[in-house]
Amino acid sequence: MDPFVPAGPSPASSVAPVRFALVGCGTIAATQAQALREIPELACLTHCTDVDATLARAFADRFGLSAIPWEEVLRHPEIDALTLCTPSGLHSPLGAAALAAGKHVLIEKPMDVNVAACDALLAAQASSGRQLAVISQHRFDPASQAVHRSIQNNELGRLFAVDARVPWFRSQEYYDSGAWRGTLTLDGGGCLMNQGIHTVDLMLWLAGPVSEVFARTATAAHERIEVEDLVCATLTFANGALGTLFASTATYPGFPARLALHGTEGTAILEGDELHTLAIRGREPITGTAASAHALQVSGGGTRSAVHHADNARAAGEDTRWKWGDAHRAQFADFIAAIRENRRPAVSGHDGRAAVALIQAVYESARTGHPVRPA
Ligand SMILES: NC(=O)c1ccc[n+]([C@@H]2O[C@H](COP(=O)([O-])OP(=O)(O)OC[C@H]3O[C@@H](n4cnc5c(N)ncnc54)[C@H](O)[C@@H]3O)[C@@H](O)[C@H]2O)c1
């Protein structure tokens, strides 16, 4: 495992809520602002910024924040941490500037669009003594937590095969909706770098590192994009397991992502955000709603500190199904705990780099026609 660089003294007191500013007030920003609102004893979102000042002001009005310029965010003594929701290819330079200014940094996936940029950010963190984490919220889904626990307990035996599929759909209008979307410089890739990375990160977390990739990619059904909308790859894992990886944003109308892990003692299948199947030799296999209930039960409803909002909601008789936004809230809670306890966050900068390195190896293999080892 990569070394954890202990953080220096936190600018936040050990008990006061960590004071956040949000950078980039676009699509994902509202999910994040709402998630932070739901953990007031842990976090306080006070400021936002965007290169589009009108957008920043509208976002500030909506969430009761102060919109301020980027330079002021960096200087502001009452901002402890930044959450970066900007186009992907800006994550490393903005994150490095924030770390140098003494802020803790949480970055939306992907960490950046290539390994060199990720390494620059890791170097910036090492010299800053501040925390760095990368959003990969699906690790916090109860289903993912339950499968992780099964693997930790060796219930599946030795993993020998992995089947990862992300048959999603994004319209041409989606790619046309932002100048950065579908560009090599700022999106860094297409269906794998932007969308499939969620499943890539889950796969690496659950099945371990990949030692070699052989891939083909295509731009099959979109125009005016520089990136792929189709990926077919075979993988060799460091433990000898073999895997397949399929990702697309061209498979109309889009289907749930699916990750199947096959071991000598059983199989676990995640589909969408749910546990689809857990079948362990000698036990009754569980599927469907029983599997979802099992995941909630064994994961304690996700991570306890992360889902206290759901606990409160349950007590108040509200709908407590795991839903969009819950996993972001869980990851914020973990990031704040990492700051307070000076421990590694669940999804560290090294984890963020590993997902980008695998995806870069896929692109390199498709470009050269040769197998590639991830950097
Ligand atoms: N975790 C998830 O499920 C999830 C979902 C969607 C997007 N994302 C990630 O979030 C990031 C943003 O995606 P989005 O869809 O919200 O994009 P978006 O285009 O909707 O929003 C990006 C915002 O950043 C602003 N911006 C650009 N340059 C800036 C700068 N230098 N400083 C400040 N603001 C700047 C833009 O004006 C825009 O408002 C991407 O990295 C994407 O991969 C993650």
The ligand as an SDF file (V2000), in Angstrom:
LIG
                    3D

 44 48  0  0  0  0  0  0  0  0999 V2000
  -19.3800   12.0660   -8.7820 N   0  0  0  0  0  0  0  0  0  0  0  0
  -20.2640   12.1320   -9.7650 C   0  0  0  0  0  0  0  0  0  0  0  0
  -21.2010   11.3090   -9.8800 O   0  0  0  0  0  0  0  0  0  0  0  0
  -20.1520   13.2490  -10.7820 C   0  0  0  0  0  0  0  0  0  0  0  0
  -21.2530   13.5990  -11.5650 C   0  0  0  0  0  0  0  0  0  0  0  0
  -21.0990   14.6540  -12.4730 C   0  0  0  0  0  0  0  0  0  0  0  0
  -19.8820   15.2930  -12.6170 C   0  0  0  0  0  0  0  0  0  0  0  0
  -18.8170   14.8940  -11.8610 N   0  0  0  0  0  0  0  0  0  0  0  0
  -17.5030   15.5430  -12.0220 C   0  0  0  0  0  0  0  0  0  0  0  0
  -17.6140   16.8840  -11.5640 O   0  0  0  0  0  0  0  0  0  0  0  0
  -16.8030   17.7370  -12.3740 C   0  0  0  0  0  0  0  0  0  0  0  0
  -17.6900   18.8400  -12.9510 C   0  0  0  0  0  0  0  0  0  0  0  0
  -18.6730   18.2540  -13.7710 O   0  0  0  0  0  0  0  0  0  0  0  0
  -20.0600   19.0090  -14.0760 P   0  0  0  0  0  0  0  0  0  0  0  0
  -20.8700   18.0510  -14.8700 O   0  0  0  0  0  0  0  0  0  0  0  0
  -20.6320   19.5760  -12.8160 O   0  0  0  0  0  0  0  0  0  0  0  0
  -19.5300   20.1800  -15.0420 O   0  0  0  0  0  0  0  0  0  0  0  0
  -20.2330   21.5670  -15.3830 P   0  0  0  0  0  0  0  0  0  0  0  0
  -19.6780   22.0140  -16.6690 O   0  0  0  0  0  0  0  0  0  0  0  0
  -21.7210   21.4360  -15.2450 O   0  0  0  0  0  0  0  0  0  0  0  0
  -19.7140   22.5320  -14.2080 O   0  0  0  0  0  0  0  0  0  0  0  0
  -18.3800   22.9410  -14.1210 C   0  0  0  0  0  0  0  0  0  0  0  0
  -18.3440   24.3630  -13.5880 C   0  0  0  0  0  0  0  0  0  0  0  0
  -16.9910   24.7300  -13.3490 O   0  0  0  0  0  0  0  0  0  0  0  0
  -16.8420   26.0960  -13.7360 C   0  0  0  0  0  0  0  0  0  0  0  0
  -15.4240   26.3870  -13.9630 N   0  0  0  0  0  0  0  0  0  0  0  0
  -14.6660   26.1440  -15.0530 C   0  0  0  0  0  0  0  0  0  0  0  0
  -13.3970   26.5470  -14.8580 N   0  0  0  0  0  0  0  0  0  0  0  0
  -13.3400   27.0370  -13.5900 C   0  0  0  0  0  0  0  0  0  0  0  0
  -12.3010   27.5950  -12.7890 C   0  0  0  0  0  0  0  0  0  0  0  0
  -11.0510   27.7170  -13.2580 N   0  0  0  0  0  0  0  0  0  0  0  0
  -12.6120   28.0160  -11.5460 N   0  0  0  0  0  0  0  0  0  0  0  0
  -13.8770   27.9300  -11.0810 C   0  0  0  0  0  0  0  0  0  0  0  0
  -14.9070   27.4040  -11.7930 N   0  0  0  0  0  0  0  0  0  0  0  0
  -14.6330   26.9540  -13.0250 C   0  0  0  0  0  0  0  0  0  0  0  0
  -17.7180   26.2310  -14.9760 C   0  0  0  0  0  0  0  0  0  0  0  0
  -18.0430   27.5910  -15.2360 O   0  0  0  0  0  0  0  0  0  0  0  0
  -18.9230   25.3930  -14.5770 C   0  0  0  0  0  0  0  0  0  0  0  0
  -19.9160   26.1540  -13.9270 O   0  0  0  0  0  0  0  0  0  0  0  0
  -16.1590   16.8510  -13.4460 C   0  0  0  0  0  0  0  0  0  0  0  0
  -14.8540   16.5160  -13.0480 O   0  0  0  0  0  0  0  0  0  0  0  0
  -17.0390   15.6260  -13.4730 C   0  0  0  0  0  0  0  0  0  0  0  0
  -16.3360   14.4510  -13.8440 O   0  0  0  0  0  0  0  0  0  0  0  0
  -18.9390   13.9100  -10.9340 C   0  0  0  0  0  0  0  0  0  0  0  0
  1  2  1  0
  2  3  2  0
  2  4  1  0
  4  5  1  0
  4 44  2  0
  5  6  2  0
  6  7  1  0
  7  8  2  0
  8  9  1  0
  8 44  1  0
  9 10  1  0
  9 42  1  0
 10 11  1  0
 11 12  1  0
 11 40  1  0
 12 13  1  0
 13 14  1  0
 14 15  2  0
 14 16  1  0
 14 17  1  0
 17 18  1  0
 18 19  2  0
 18 20  1  0
 18 21  1  0
 21 22  1  0
 22 23  1  0
 23 24  1  0
 23 38  1  0
 24 25  1  0
 25 26  1  0
 25 36  1  0
 26 27  1  0
 26 35  1  0
 27 28  2  0
 28 29  1  0
 29 30  1  0
 29 35  2  0
 30 31  1  0
 30 32  2  0
 32 33  1  0
 33 34  2  0
 34 35  1  0
 36 37  1  0
 36 38  1  0
 38 39  1  0
 40 41  1  0
 40 42  1  0
 42 43  1  0
M  CHG  2   8   1  16  -1
M  END
$$$$
